[in-house]
Amino acid sequence: MTHNPTVLPNNSSSPRARETGSDFAELSRRIADAGLLRRRPLYYGVRFSIVALVLVGGVTAFFALGDSWAQLFVAAALAVVFGQLALAAHDLAHRQVFRGRRPSEIGGLLVADLLLGMSYGWWMKKHTRHHANPNHEEKDPDVAPDLLVWSRRQARRAKGLPRFIGRHQAALFFPLLTLEGLNLSFSSFKALRSPSMKRPALEGTLLVGHFLLYFGGLFTVLPPGKALAFIAVHQGLFGIYLGSVFAPNHKGMPMVEEGMRLDFLRRQVLTSRNVRGGLFIDVFMGGLNYQIEHHLFPSMPTPALGRAQVMTEQYCAELGVPYHQTGLLASHREALRHLRSVGEPLRGTA
């Protein structure tokens, strides 16, 4: 499928789209009848155990190596482990692992706050808003004009640093991703002061505990220069990993403006992109390569997404709903092309 990575036209809310509120219900019935919403405890038990073992192995290697520049390889390996922990926290937040709220929340707090240094409560609230209105200029926090702009409308309104960065944002995208891990931690501490934070004391304690262990271990085993180099490699590659997993899903797909009327199925499918690539991509992206199916069925366990993808694509073909999937590198090219395009108004200004 070809797509136009711009704002969806106002006539996308056609009479057909307005009259098909049952379209998602029919797909949901087919998915449920196929048993794709059942929990997969064995899969998650094995997956989380492997990640835990590799994490323990990485920490053990760190202490065994001691004062050595070879620690930078450990830093790179642990960046991948942290990426997998972030994917585990994501699945816990969506109740893909446990059906109940309490065990999901406990697992999420331990993985996100204690192991990653990121607030589970803050991220879950932000991510829930994203799922409700993906690529919506006013309602999706993931396309809010922070440092980057995601539409020409945002570009025309940009001021200060976003206005400067927006001129070159396609070239700066991956360098900026190296700061994403630190940005998530900074935003997490900042969110502790928010009245909407449910457990600020608990999350604050876990976050502080994470950084005491992280910085304490680094500066105990390594001299300051090597410790800082370790942090730069670890956090930089972790940020790039996160961006490589999450950016292909929506960036460069059509944007939704205020006032547009799209039913649930079309709102999720038209703004999402799947990434092909087989087993390696499935593991690397933790199932988020099936972004369309994940947005339609957020609590669906990861191993069921591949089969759901076939059913969803076929169903969208029946309805005539555009369904977009491409390779990983092509998805990044589309996203960068979109960033370059929407930043065009800024390149013509002083």
Buried (B, 14 or more C-beta within 10 A) or exposed (E): EEBEBBBBEEEBBEEEBEEBEEBBEBBBEBBEEEEBBEBBEEBBEEBBEEBBEBBEBBBEBBEEBEEBEEBBEBBBBBBBBBBBBBBBBBBBBBBBBBEEEEEBBBBBBBBBBBBBBBBBBBBBBBBEBBBEBBBBBEBBBBBBBEBBBBBBBBBEEBEEEBBBBBBBBBEBBBEBBBBBBBBBBEBBBEBBEEEEBEBBEBBBEBBEEBEEBBEEBBBEBBEEEBBEBBBEBBBBBBBBBBBBBBBBBBBBBBBBBEEBEBBBBBBBBBBBBBBEBEEEBBBBBBBBBBBBBBBBBBBBBBBBBBBBBEBBBEBBEEBEBBBBBBEBEBBBEBBBEBBBBBBEBBEEEE
